[in-house]
Amino acid sequence: MAISEFEQHRYENLLKGFCEKQGPPPHLRDKLQWGFTVDSAKQTVELFEIRPYFAGPSRKVHNPIAKANYVKAQKAWKVYWMRGTGKWVGYELCPAVRTIEEFLKVVKEDAYCCFFG
């Protein structure tokens, strides 16, 4: 079952606020920004960096930061981080959370330095 339109809108507002508050300061946002996607069909939310491509600054590159996937049977969001190999890996310290707010708290704390290095 897909994320409802109401939930999608709520998640987008939470993620937008998180990116604006926790992301790079306004004077750096032409060089580095944070963005997000909410995929209602796959029931996932993803945070990523947006920065200029090194070989051509007019082109933008998205570098994944964190991902949460909703598992309806468990009524929980599974938390993932992107390894250097380009594969999503479960976050061992906190493999699942109940809400998107908890997911954002885990990402902000980044106790294992997986999300931001």
N, C-alpha and C positions, 0 to 999 in steps of 0.2 A: 504494500500500500504506500502511496506517495505521501509526501509531506503536504499538509493542507495549505491553501493559499494564505490563511491567517497566520499559521505557524511560519511559513516562508517569510512573510513580511516582518514578523517579530524577530526572526533570526537575522534577517538582513539589517534591521535597525541595531540589534545588539553587536553584530560584527562590524558595522560601520562605526559605531561609537568606540569599539575596542581599537580599531585601526587608527582612528583619529587621536585617541587619547594615548595609546601605548606605542604607536608607530613613530617614525622619524619626525623631528620638529618641522614646523611649516617652512622654514627657510631652506630645508634640504629636499623638499618634496618634488622639486623638478629633477632631482638626481635619484631619489629613492622614495618609494611609497609602499604602503601595504594595501593589499586588496583581498578580496574574498569571492567565493562562489557558493551558492546554495543550490544543490541539485535535488529537486524534489522527487524525481523519479528514482534516483539511486539512494535517496535519503542520506546525503552526505553534505558536509560543509567543509570548506578548505580555506586556509589562510595562506597567502603567498606574498613575496616581495615583488615589486615591479621596479626594474632598473634599466638604464640604457645598455644596449648590447655593446660590448667592448670594441668591436670592429666597425660599428656604425651606430652612433648615438641616436639617430632618428628612429631606430628599431628598438622596441621594448622587449625585455625578457622577464618571464615570470619564474621565480624560484620558490618552490613549495616550502612552507614553514611547518604547518600542522594540518591534520585532517581528523574529522570525527564522522563515524558511520553509525547510523541508528539501527539497532537490532531490535525489532519489535518484540520478538519472543522473550527477550531479556529485559525489555523496557529500559534500555541503557544505550549510551553513546560510546562506542569503542574509540579509543584515542590512538592516533598514529603519528609518527614522525618520518621524515624522508632521510634515508641513509645516503651516503656518498655514492652508492651504487645505483641510485635512482629508484629504489624500491621502498614502498611504504612498510614500516615495521611497527608492531604494537609497542606502545610506551609502557615499559615494564613497571615503573613506579606507580602508575595509575592507569591500568588497562581499560577501565570503563568508568563513566560518570553518568549520573542521572539526567543532568540538564546541560544546555549549551552554556549557561553561566558558569557551571563547574568546569566545563571544558576550557573556557577562556581563562579561568583562574589557574588551571594547571599549566596552560601555555605561558601565561604571564610569569608564574613562579619558575618554570623551567629548571627544576631541581637537578636534573641530570645533564643540563646544557645540551639537549638534543635538538631543540627547536631553533635556537639562535647560535649554536656553536660554542 
